[in-house]
Amino acid sequence: MDLGSTNIGAILRVVVPALRPAILGSAFIVFVLSFDDFVTSYFVSGNGVAPLPVVIYSLIRYGVTPEINAIGTVMLALTLVLMALALLVAGRAYRGLRNLIGEQHG
């Protein structure tokens, strides 16, 4: 802010990028916990848009349909893509950190 930035500008340029990993990590944890804890998702969901576990449960009550199989396939593919992306980002961050340390000592 001593360089002329406003309060909002300082928050958007400094605080939000610093908090981005925590925000993304918490979003993933909330998704996994809501998916894992079906009972809580079932009782907390209201009349609006239902969480995915509740939708799957309501579909599976009448038998396994192709929609449920498609949802499972998409979830598996999305999980594999997100894991590969996380490994790619972690590897890139590790290489960048290793190069930074090598430049400081070299």
C-alpha beads as a LAMMPS data file, in Angstrom:
LAMMPS data file: protein, C-alpha beads

106 atoms
105 bonds

1 atom types
1 bond types

-500.0 500.0 xlo xhi
-500.0 500.0 ylo yhi
-500.0 500.0 zlo zhi

Masses

1 110.0

Atoms # bond

1 1 1 0.000 0.000 0.000
2 1 1 2.985 2.319 0.392
3 1 1 3.384 2.179 -3.409
4 1 1 -0.040 3.713 -4.054
5 1 1 -2.357 0.732 -4.059
6 1 1 -5.861 0.940 -2.615
7 1 1 -7.109 -1.363 0.146
8 1 1 -9.029 -3.523 -2.339
9 1 1 -6.094 -3.570 -4.763
10 1 1 -3.708 -4.672 -2.029
11 1 1 -6.061 -7.450 -0.964
12 1 1 -6.584 -8.662 -4.537
13 1 1 -2.894 -8.517 -5.474
14 1 1 -1.296 -9.733 -2.240
15 1 1 -3.681 -11.490 0.125
16 1 1 -5.849 -13.451 -2.328
17 1 1 -2.895 -14.988 -4.252
18 1 1 -1.282 -15.944 -0.946
19 1 1 -4.510 -17.599 0.223
20 1 1 -5.293 -19.353 -3.085
21 1 1 -3.703 -22.712 -2.076
22 1 1 -5.598 -22.691 1.227
23 1 1 -8.883 -21.822 -0.483
24 1 1 -8.477 -24.590 -3.082
25 1 1 -7.375 -27.111 -0.474
26 1 1 -10.321 -26.323 1.770
27 1 1 -12.715 -26.580 -1.192
28 1 1 -11.395 -30.075 -1.974
29 1 1 -11.635 -31.124 1.673
30 1 1 -15.207 -29.828 1.958
31 1 1 -16.180 -31.704 -1.206
32 1 1 -14.658 -34.957 0.010
33 1 1 -16.177 -34.630 3.477
34 1 1 -19.625 -33.833 2.111
35 1 1 -19.358 -36.779 -0.247
36 1 1 -18.083 -39.089 2.467
37 1 1 -20.603 -38.093 5.138
38 1 1 -23.847 -38.947 3.350
39 1 1 -26.056 -38.739 6.435
40 1 1 -25.085 -35.135 7.114
41 1 1 -25.519 -34.200 3.450
42 1 1 -28.922 -35.872 3.396
43 1 1 -30.264 -34.123 6.496
44 1 1 -28.752 -30.714 5.750
45 1 1 -29.908 -30.476 2.126
46 1 1 -33.015 -28.390 1.690
47 1 1 -35.525 -27.970 -1.104
48 1 1 -33.018 -26.389 -3.502
49 1 1 -30.274 -28.148 -5.394
50 1 1 -29.372 -31.425 -3.696
51 1 1 -25.759 -32.497 -3.135
52 1 1 -24.439 -35.201 -5.462
53 1 1 -24.533 -38.010 -2.843
54 1 1 -28.215 -37.314 -2.202
55 1 1 -28.953 -37.330 -5.941
56 1 1 -27.128 -40.640 -6.360
57 1 1 -29.012 -42.108 -3.408
58 1 1 -32.352 -40.994 -4.805
59 1 1 -31.483 -42.510 -8.204
60 1 1 -30.184 -45.791 -6.783
61 1 1 -33.342 -46.422 -4.746
62 1 1 -35.068 -47.472 -7.954
63 1 1 -32.220 -49.642 -9.248
64 1 1 -28.876 -49.091 -10.919
65 1 1 -29.382 -47.127 -14.110
66 1 1 -26.944 -45.986 -16.799
67 1 1 -27.008 -42.488 -15.259
68 1 1 -25.499 -43.823 -12.030
69 1 1 -22.839 -45.709 -13.959
70 1 1 -22.042 -42.541 -15.925
71 1 1 -21.769 -40.482 -12.721
72 1 1 -19.382 -43.064 -11.254
73 1 1 -17.255 -43.078 -14.398
74 1 1 -17.081 -39.289 -14.528
75 1 1 -16.156 -39.139 -10.833
76 1 1 -13.400 -41.710 -11.313
77 1 1 -12.018 -39.902 -14.368
78 1 1 -12.178 -36.539 -12.587
79 1 1 -10.365 -37.982 -9.581
80 1 1 -7.587 -39.384 -11.769
81 1 1 -7.214 -36.103 -13.671
82 1 1 -7.079 -34.088 -10.447
83 1 1 -4.488 -36.449 -8.971
84 1 1 -2.324 -36.180 -12.094
85 1 1 -2.677 -32.388 -12.046
86 1 1 -1.751 -32.245 -8.354
87 1 1 1.352 -34.362 -8.994
88 1 1 2.312 -32.160 -11.938
89 1 1 1.933 -28.955 -9.926
90 1 1 3.792 -30.407 -6.931
91 1 1 6.636 -31.597 -9.168
92 1 1 6.881 -28.230 -10.867
93 1 1 6.927 -26.447 -7.492
94 1 1 9.605 -28.825 -6.206
95 1 1 11.792 -28.251 -9.277
96 1 1 11.351 -24.496 -8.951
97 1 1 12.294 -24.582 -5.282
98 1 1 15.294 -26.801 -5.995
99 1 1 16.461 -24.414 -8.747
100 1 1 15.973 -21.417 -6.451
101 1 1 18.051 -23.028 -3.710
102 1 1 20.719 -24.041 -6.231
103 1 1 20.969 -20.456 -7.544
104 1 1 21.396 -19.053 -4.036
105 1 1 24.197 -21.448 -3.123
106 1 1 25.869 -21.568 -6.549

Bonds

1 1 1 2
2 1 2 3
3 1 3 4
4 1 4 5
5 1 5 6
6 1 6 7
7 1 7 8
8 1 8 9
9 1 9 10
10 1 10 11
11 1 11 12
12 1 12 13
13 1 13 14
14 1 14 15
15 1 15 16
16 1 16 17
17 1 17 18
18 1 18 19
19 1 19 20
20 1 20 21
21 1 21 22
22 1 22 23
23 1 23 24
24 1 24 25
25 1 25 26
26 1 26 27
27 1 27 28
28 1 28 29
29 1 29 30
30 1 30 31
31 1 31 32
32 1 32 33
33 1 33 34
34 1 34 35
35 1 35 36
36 1 36 37
37 1 37 38
38 1 38 39
39 1 39 40
40 1 40 41
41 1 41 42
42 1 42 43
43 1 43 44
44 1 44 45
45 1 45 46
46 1 46 47
47 1 47 48
48 1 48 49
49 1 49 50
50 1 50 51
51 1 51 52
52 1 52 53
53 1 53 54
54 1 54 55
55 1 55 56
56 1 56 57
57 1 57 58
58 1 58 59
59 1 59 60
60 1 60 61
61 1 61 62
62 1 62 63
63 1 63 64
64 1 64 65
65 1 65 66
66 1 66 67
67 1 67 68
68 1 68 69
69 1 69 70
70 1 70 71
71 1 71 72
72 1 72 73
73 1 73 74
74 1 74 75
75 1 75 76
76 1 76 77
77 1 77 78
78 1 78 79
79 1 79 80
80 1 80 81
81 1 81 82
82 1 82 83
83 1 83 84
84 1 84 85
85 1 85 86
86 1 86 87
87 1 87 88
88 1 88 89
89 1 89 90
90 1 90 91
91 1 91 92
92 1 92 93
93 1 93 94
94 1 94 95
95 1 95 96
96 1 96 97
97 1 97 98
98 1 98 99
99 1 99 100
100 1 100 101
101 1 101 102
102 1 102 103
103 1 103 104
104 1 104 105
105 1 105 106
